[in-house]
Amino acid sequence: MRIPFLQLGLGFVISAAIGWAAYKREALSVSGVVGAILTGTAIFGLGGWPWGLLLITFFILSSLLSKYKEATKETLAEKFAKGSRRDLAQALANGGAGALIAIAYWLTGQPLLWFAFVGAMATVNADTWATELGVLSRRLPRLITTGKPVEVGTSGGVSLQGTLATLAGGAIIGLAGALFLYIESLLRYNPRILLYPLSCLVYPGNCTLLPVIAALAGLTGSLFDSLLGATVQAIYYSKRREKETEKVIDPDGTPNTLLRGWRWLNNDWVNFISSVVGAALATLLAHLAITY
């Protein structure tokens, strides 16, 4: 198996440059830059340009949304485990599954893994959109398991606005993925693509299905994220603030008490597992589309 040293090197340089720019804009912490370099190098170097560009699309969109109406969302920040500045764990939670899929693609050359990657990216993007836009809903979210209204920012809470944002977040990843494949094919002078400019046929199946597949995978992965959040994700109680939180320790250093869930299953693991679910569904849908 030939190691693409040049492509890996370019992936490292690009990831480092983007990570540094994000650090300067306070979108990443120092450890977050390390996470961005690790995932970006693997995805760029072993997946290819469409893979890397899709990762950049997710990062740019999620960073911009985290800044959208930031002042309005500041009152909710204390409920979440993470702020708008992503650290190593969060970077790996969002890009780790994609990096593993890129490695598997390099080892096997299995075209369906492209759809798995799209599904993983669609899920983390959809979940980000649901969080960043859903919290701005004027109506209280409802717990996914019971349907009861809950406080804004509660793990497992869903809303109509958040669900619509989820669908849009997944679909835009699919649209971007199809566009990047098409551009790559044009650069390679693929006659088949030039004859069918809207079909994006470099991979098995019709890649115009990517937005639909990505939207469904993103929605499913995001809802699974909410289900885990409502059931087994670790949720703590802050005695000082007298409220539930995802944070193990309060900003002043006070340890919080585990209220429910599995202690090891924090928000980062929930994001990672949900992205795997989205990847699996996208692969299944792509396989069915190709077969039938």
C-alpha positions in Angstrom: 0.0 0.0 0.0 1.6 3.2 -1.2 1.6 6.0 1.3 0.7 9.4 -0.3 3.3 11.4 1.4 2.8 14.5 -0.8 -0.9 14.6 -0.3 -0.5 14.0 3.4 2.0 16.8 3.5 -0.4 19.2 1.7 -3.1 18.1 4.1 -0.9 18.9 7.1 0.0 22.4 5.7 -3.6 23.3 4.8 -5.0 21.9 8.2 -2.3 23.8 10.1 -3.0 27.0 8.3 -6.8 26.8 8.8 -6.3 25.7 12.4 -4.1 28.7 13.1 -6.5 31.1 11.5 -9.3 29.6 13.5 -7.2 30.0 16.7 -6.7 33.7 15.9 -10.4 34.1 15.5 -11.0 32.3 18.8 -12.9 29.4 17.1 -10.3 26.9 18.3 -8.2 26.5 21.4 -4.6 25.4 21.2 -5.6 21.7 21.6 -8.4 22.3 19.1 -5.7 23.3 16.5 -4.0 19.9 17.2 -7.3 18.1 16.7 -7.9 20.0 13.5 -4.5 19.1 12.2 -4.9 15.4 13.0 -8.3 15.0 11.4 -7.6 17.3 8.5 -4.3 15.7 7.6 -5.9 12.2 7.6 -9.0 13.3 5.6 -7.1 15.5 3.1 -4.2 13.1 2.7 -6.0 9.7 2.6 -9.4 10.7 1.3 -8.7 13.3 -1.3 -9.6 16.9 -2.2 -13.4 16.5 -2.1 -13.1 14.9 1.4 -10.9 17.8 2.6 -13.1 20.5 1.1 -16.2 19.0 2.8 -14.4 19.0 6.1 -13.6 22.7 5.6 -17.2 23.4 4.6 -18.4 21.9 7.9 -15.8 23.8 9.9 -16.5 27.2 8.3 -20.3 26.8 8.6 -20.2 25.7 12.2 -17.8 28.4 13.2 -19.9 31.1 11.6 -23.1 29.8 13.2 -21.4 29.7 16.6 -20.9 33.5 16.2 -24.4 34.1 14.9 -26.4 36.0 17.6 -23.7 35.1 20.0 -24.8 37.6 22.6 -28.3 36.1 22.6 -27.0 32.6 23.1 -24.5 33.6 25.9 -27.1 33.0 28.6 -27.4 29.4 27.5 -23.7 28.7 27.4 -23.3 27.7 31.0 -25.6 24.7 30.4 -23.4 23.2 27.7 -20.1 21.4 28.3 -18.4 23.4 25.5 -18.2 27.0 24.5 -17.8 28.4 21.0 -14.0 27.7 21.1 -13.5 24.1 20.2 -10.9 22.0 22.0 -9.1 18.7 21.1 -11.8 16.4 22.3 -14.5 18.4 20.4 -12.4 18.5 17.2 -11.9 14.7 17.4 -15.6 14.1 18.3 -16.7 16.0 15.1 -14.0 14.9 12.7 -12.7 11.6 14.2 -15.2 9.4 12.5 -14.5 11.1 9.2 -10.8 10.6 9.7 -11.3 6.9 10.4 -13.4 6.5 7.3 -10.7 8.2 5.2 -8.2 5.8 6.6 -10.5 2.9 5.7 -11.0 4.3 2.2 -7.2 4.5 1.7 -6.8 0.9 2.8 -9.7 -0.6 0.8 -10.6 1.8 -2.0 -14.3 1.0 -1.3 -16.4 3.8 -3.0 -19.2 3.4 -0.6 -17.0 4.9 2.1 -17.4 8.3 0.4 -21.1 8.1 1.3 -20.2 7.1 4.9 -17.9 10.2 5.1 -20.7 12.4 3.8 -23.1 10.9 6.3 -20.7 11.5 9.2 -20.1 15.1 8.2 -23.8 15.7 7.6 -24.6 14.5 11.1 -22.1 16.7 12.9 -23.1 19.7 10.7 -26.8 19.0 11.2 -26.4 18.7 15.0 -24.4 21.9 15.1 -27.2 23.7 13.1 -29.8 22.2 15.4 -28.0 23.5 18.4 -27.0 26.9 17.2 -30.3 27.7 15.5 -32.7 25.6 17.6 -31.9 27.4 20.8 -33.1 30.6 19.2 -36.6 29.2 18.9 -39.3 31.2 20.7 -41.0 28.0 21.7 -39.7 25.7 24.4 -38.1 22.5 23.1 -39.7 19.1 24.0 -37.8 16.1 25.4 -37.5 13.6 22.6 -38.4 10.7 24.9 -41.6 12.1 26.5 -42.6 15.1 24.5 -42.7 17.3 27.6 -41.6 20.9 27.4 -38.1 21.4 28.9 -35.7 24.3 29.5 -33.8 25.6 26.4 -30.5 23.9 26.2 -31.6 20.7 27.9 -29.9 17.6 26.5 -32.4 15.6 24.5 -34.7 18.6 23.8 -35.9 19.1 20.3 -38.0 21.7 18.5 -39.5 22.3 15.1 -37.0 25.0 14.3 -34.1 22.9 15.4 -35.4 19.9 13.3 -35.7 22.1 10.2 -32.2 23.4 10.8 -31.0 19.8 11.1 -32.4 18.9 7.7 -30.9 22.0 6.1 -27.5 21.3 7.8 -27.4 17.8 6.4 -28.6 18.7 3.0 -26.1 21.5 2.5 -23.3 19.0 3.2 -24.7 16.7 0.5 -24.9 19.6 -2.0 -21.3 20.6 -1.2 -20.1 17.0 -1.6 -21.8 16.6 -5.0 -20.3 19.9 -6.1 -16.8 19.0 -5.0 -17.0 15.7 -6.8 -18.1 17.4 -9.9 -15.3 19.9 -9.8 -12.7 17.2 -9.2 -14.1 15.2 -12.2 -13.9 18.3 -14.5 -10.3 18.7 -13.4 -9.6 15.2 -14.4 -11.3 15.6 -17.8 -13.7 12.8 -17.2 -15.7 12.5 -20.4 -18.6 10.8 -18.7 -19.0 13.8 -16.3 -18.8 16.3 -19.1 -21.7 14.5 -20.9 -23.8 14.4 -17.7 -22.8 17.6 -15.8 -25.5 17.2 -13.2 -25.2 13.5 -12.5 -21.8 13.4 -10.7 -21.2 9.8 -11.6 -17.6 9.3 -10.5 -18.7 7.1 -7.7 -21.3 4.2 -8.0 -24.8 5.5 -7.9 -26.2 8.9 -8.9 -24.5 11.5 -6.7 -27.4 13.9 -7.1 -28.9 11.7 -4.4 -26.2 13.0 -2.0 -28.3 15.9 -0.6 -31.2 13.6 0.1 -29.0 10.9 1.6 -27.1 13.5 3.6 -30.3 15.2 4.9 -31.7 11.8 6.1 -28.4 10.7 7.6 -27.9 14.0 9.3 -31.4 14.1 10.7 -31.2 10.5 12.0 -27.8 11.0 13.5 -28.8 14.2 15.2 -32.0 12.7 16.6 -29.9 9.8 17.9 -27.7 12.4 19.5 -30.8 13.9 21.2 -32.0 10.4 22.3 -28.6 9.7 24.0 -28.7 13.1 25.6 -32.2 12.4 27.0 -31.3 8.9 28.3 -27.7 7.8 29.0 -25.5 10.9 28.5 -23.9 12.1 31.7 -25.8 15.0 33.2 -24.7 16.8 36.3 -26.3 19.0 38.9 -24.7 22.3 40.0 -25.6 23.0 43.6 -24.2 26.5 43.3 -26.3 27.4 40.3 -29.2 25.0 41.2 -29.5 23.7 37.7 -28.6 20.8 35.5 -25.5 21.0 33.3 -23.3 18.9 31.1 -20.2 20.3 32.9 -18.3 18.0 35.3 -16.8 21.1 37.0 -18.3 24.6 37.3 -16.3 27.6 36.0 -15.3 28.4 39.6 -13.8 24.9 40.1 -16.7 23.4 42.1 -17.3 19.8 41.2 -20.8 19.0 40.2 -22.8 15.9 41.2 -23.7 13.2 38.6 -27.5 13.4 38.3 -28.1 10.6 35.7 -26.5 8.8 32.8 -23.2 7.0 32.2 -20.2 9.1 33.6 -18.0 8.2 30.6 -20.6 9.3 28.0 -20.0 13.0 27.8 -21.1 15.3 24.9 -18.0 14.5 22.9 -18.7 10.8 22.9 -22.3 11.4 22.1 -21.3 13.5 19.0 -18.8 10.8 17.9 -21.3 7.9 18.2 -24.0 9.9 16.5 -21.7 10.6 13.5 -21.0 6.9 13.2 -24.8 6.3 13.1 -25.2 8.9 10.4 -22.3 7.4 8.4 -23.8 3.9 8.7 -27.2 5.1 7.5 -25.8 7.0 4.6 -23.8 3.9 3.5 -27.0 1.8 3.7 -29.1 4.3 1.7 -26.3 4.6 -1.0 -26.1 0.8 -1.2 -29.8 0.5 -1.7 -29.9 3.3 -4.3 -27.1 1.6 -6.2 -28.6 -1.9 -6.0 -32.2 -1.0 -6.8 
